[in-house]
Amino acid sequence: MAFARAIQGLGAAGIMSQNGALVRFTYPSKMLGRGLGLNALVASAGAALGPTLASGILAMASWQWCHSACNIDPLSRGIGVQN
């Protein structure tokens, strides 16, 4: 499990490092600061709202329910829809 989390962290770091390049090629040079600011705003809002929403959900439901409901592999959901 720890090894899988380490691989997940490396993948997330690789994806996050590409955000600056994508913003650079998306926004013109005059608006680059705005694009980087929006990118930082979305990342910060996600980091702040994630635990807040999770605590609100866990206040209404048990952690076992949340673990089983939120830990379904998206690929398996997609396969189930196609069948």
Secondary structure by P-SEA (a helix, b strand, c coil): caaaaaaaaaaaaaaaaaaaaaaaaaccccaaaaaaaaaaaaaaaaaaaaaaaaaaaaacccaaaaaaaaaccaaaaaaaaac
